[in-house]
Amino acid sequence: SSDLLTLIEAINLAMASEMRRDPSVVVLGEDIGRNGGVFRATLGLLDEFGPERVIDTPLAETLVAAMAIGLSTQGIRAVAEIQFSGFMYPCVDQVVNHATRYRNRTRGRLTCPMVIRAPNGGGIHAPEHHSESLETTFAQMPGLRVVCPSNPARAYGLLLAAIRDPDPVIFLEPTRLYRLFKQPVEDNGEALPLDTCFIDRSGSDITLISWGAMMHDTRVAADRLAEEGISAEIVDVAMIKPLDLDTILESVAKTGRCVIISESARAGGWASEIAAGLAEHGLLTLFAPVMRVAGYDTPMPLARQERVYIPDVRRILHEVRKVFELAPK
């Protein structure tokens, strides 16, 4: 049976479900045991699985990443939590120099089946260093899978897949969506496929490509366009790296128009990578240039100023109108 769950509840359900199924799964991080995590993602896990499988660590992100790597190379599937994405940077040394290289370094004798989970993006008025979108940072590191779900059901299925994957996965959870809405989620233990995009909504006039928290605004924008008689197809990238360009190319070949919506800074962002893929392989199917809606090339501002930085429905519709001015329906 399905329960109506928020995204954070779906994350919790996926971890509990996989810990019951696979005794090699452990979770670790700061305040995740007794406290249940800063966002309560690990609530109840300590009571059910005990301190050997739900490990409160010192306040040291480098240590959390290093522990997860060490455990994962020795037959344990470690799921590490970093409290805020802004605290992911100390993990980069361990992730780049060790996690991503074990399979190559040992010629396949060791792998590193770990997951690092972290909230991603702004929208909850947090203090500084808590609100960046880091998907591009990690997507640029060879040897990592990078996942960013956009709703509770996908978060559940993709987290199961991430935990079961034999290689390291960075699992970025859109902070703004943690408790924004509920959705039926069935605890059936079924993983969603990694390495594929989802067609979130079918349409014929324009392809809107997004992921994570921006999917919410993209869906609202598509509803507004539908009222004007414009049929928007929505692609939820979900799996940032490796990128499923085939699904994107197929959609754009059908619609001939494309806007890519991303919260992270514009320069060198993942929207640019997708646009480059479309230029290389889909240029002749396009009626108009590919437009990007993205964050600004500045640090994410503090607290309530976040809403000035994060792209909104108005900015999405503005770029869509530009596309239709260049290539009318």
N, C-alpha and C positions, 0 to 999 in steps of 0.2 A: 504494500500500500504506500501511496505517496503522502508525504507530509509537506505542509507549506513552510518553507525555511528561508531565512535570510542567507546571504552569501557566506557570512562568518559561521553560521550554523551548519551550512553544507560542508565547509572546510573541516569543522570539528567532526562531523559525521563521517567524512571520508577517512580521517586519521583513525578514529575509533574502529571503523569497519575493517580497515587494513591491519590494524594492530591485533584485532581478534583473529583475522584470517592467517596472518603471517607473524609468528613469534619472533622473527628476526628484526622486526621494525621497532625502532626506538625514536622518541622525540626528545629534543634538547634545546635549551635556550634560556634566556634571562627571564625570570619570573613566570615560567610556563607551568610549573608544577603546582605548588600551593596556591599561587595567585591566579592560575588559569590563563596567564598571558595578558599583556597590556590591553588587547582588544577582546580577550576571553575566547580566543580560538581553541585553546587546549583545556577548557573548563571540563572537569570531571574525569580527565584521563588519568591523573595521579591516583585518584580513588580506585579506579578500575584496574590499572595496570601496575601500580606501585613504583617506588623510586628508582628501581633498576632500569625501567623502561621509559620513565618520564623524568628527565634529569634537569634539575635547576643548575645552571652554570653561574660562575662569577660574571660580573659586568665587563666582559672582554670579548668583543666581536671576533678578533683574530683567533682567539682560543676556541670560540664556538665553531667557526669554520674548520679549524685544524682538527678538533675532536671529531667532527662529522666525517672529515676525509679519512682520518685514521680508522675510525670504526667501520666505515664503508668499504675500505680495502680488505677488511678482515672478516667478511661474511655477515656484517650487520647492515641493515638498511636504515641509515640515520636521516631523520627529518629535522633539520635545524630551523629555528625561528630567529630572525633578526627583528627587533622590535619596530624599527622604522627604517624605511629604505635609505634615509640619510646616513644611517649607521652601517650601510653595506660596504663602504669604501675600505675599512680595515680588512674585510674579507677578501678583497680583490687579490692581494698578494698570494694568499693560500689557494684561492680558486684558480688563478691563472698559472701559477708556478707548479701546482700539484694536482688539483682535482681534474683539470682539463687534460693533463699529460700522462696520467697513470697508464691508460690503455696503450699509448704509444711507447712510453718509457720502458714498460715491461714486456713489450711485444705481445700484449694481450693476456699475459699471465695474471695481471691484476686489473680489475676495473673499479670504478668508484660510484656505486649506485646510491648516491646521496641526493637529497633535495634540500635546497635552502629556500625557505618561505620568507616573504617580507611584504608588508604593506607597500603600495606603490601609488605615487601621485598625491595631489592636493585635494582640497575641498572640505577639510574638517577643521580649518582655522588653527592648525598646529603652529607651535613656535618654529623658528628657523631650523634648517637641516632635517626637517621631518617630511617634506612634501614634494621632493623631486620625482620625476618619472625616469627610471633607470633602465628601461628595456633596451635602449640602443647601446648603452654602456656594455651590458653583458652580451648582447647579440653580436658585438664586434669581436668577441673572444672565441676563437675556434675551439671546438670540443665541448661546447655547452648547448643544452637545449634551454630555451627561454619561453616560458608560458605566461600568458596574461588573460585569465578568464573574464567574461563579462556578465555572467549571471550565475545563480546558485547551482543549477543543474550541471552547467559546464564546469564550474569550479569543482564539484564533487567528482565527476567523471575524469577530468583532466588531472586532478591531484592523485587519484588512484593510479592512473597511467604513469605519472611522474615518479611515484614511489616504486612502482614495479619496473621502471626503466633501468637498464644495466649501467647507465652512464649518468654523470651529474646533470641535474636540472635546477634552474633558477625559476622559482614559482612566485610570480609577482601578483599580489592580490590588490585589486583597486579599492583603496581605503574608502573612497567616497561611496562605493556601492555596498560596503559591509552590511549596513542595516537599512539601505534605501528602499528595498522592496522584497517581497517574498515570492516564492515560486514553488510549485510541486517538485519535490525531489524524492525519488525512490531509492531506498538503501538496498540496491540489488547487487552491489559489488561489481558492477559492469563499468570498466574503464572506457573512456572515449578515445578515439584514435589520436595519437600524437602525430605531428607533421602534416595536419590538414587544416585548411580554413573551413569555416562554416558559412553556408549561405543562410543568413539570418532571416532574410525576407526577399522574395523574388520580385523583380521589376523589369521594365523594358526600356526606360528612357535614360537613366544615369546610374552608375555604380558608385555607391558610397562605401568607402573602405575604412574600417576603424577597428579598435580593440580596447579591452579594459573599460575604464570608467567612461571614456568618450562614446562608447556604444550607446549609452543611455541618451545622450544628447542627439546622437545620430538618428536613433529611432524616433525621437520627438520631431526632428527636422523632416524625416521621411513622411511622418503623419501630416505635417503642414503642407509638404509638397503634394501629397495625395489629394488634399482639399483643393489644390490648384490644378488638378488633372495631370500632375507629373508623377510617373511611376518609377520610384527609386528602388533599385536592388541594393541590399546591404550585405557586405561581406564582413564577417567577424574574423579577423586574422587569428586571434586566440593563441596560435602557436607562432610566436615571433620568429624563432630560429629553431630548426631550419624553416625557411619561408616556403609555403606552398603557392608558388607563383602560377601554377597551372589553373587552379580554381579562379584566381584573380583575372588571368588572361581570358579565360572562358567567359567570365561575366562581362568584361569590358568589350570583348568581341560582339557580345549580344547587344549592349547598350550604346557603345560608341563614345560615352562620356564618363569622366571619372573625377571624383574629389576624394582626397585622402585626409582623414581627420585624426589628429594625434595631439595629446596633451604636452608631450615633451618638446624641448626647444627645437626650433625649426632647422637650424644649421646642422647638417650631418645626422639628422634624425632618421628614424626607421621609415617615415613617410618618404624621405628622399630615396631610400633603397628600393622601395616599392615602385616609385616613379621611374627610377632608372631601369628596373626590370620591364616596366611597360614601354619605355622608350626603345629598349633593345628588341623586345619580342612582340610588342603589340601596337607599335606606332601606326601601322597601316590600317588598323581597325578603329582608330580614334577619329572623331569628327572635330575635336577641339583639344587644346593643351590640357594636360593633367594639372589640376589645382591642388594645393596643400593648405589645410587649416591646421595650425600648430601653435604651441606656446611660443613666447618671445625669447629672443637670445639674451636673456637676463637670468640671474638667479630667481627662483620662485620667491615672490614677496611674502611678507609676514601676514599671518592670520587673515583678517577680513579682506585684505587686498588680493588674496588669492583669486577671487572671482574676476578681477580685472585681467589676470594672466591666463586663466584656464579658458580655452575656446568654448563658446556657447552656441546655442541654436542660431542666434542672429548671425554670428560669423560664418557658420556652416552655410546658411541660406544665401548669404552675400556671395560666397564663392560659387555656389550652384548657379545663381543668377548670371554670374559672369560667363560661366560655361554655356548657358543657354543663349546669351547675347551673341557669343561667337558661333554657336551652332544651334540655331533654333530647332524646336521639335518638329 
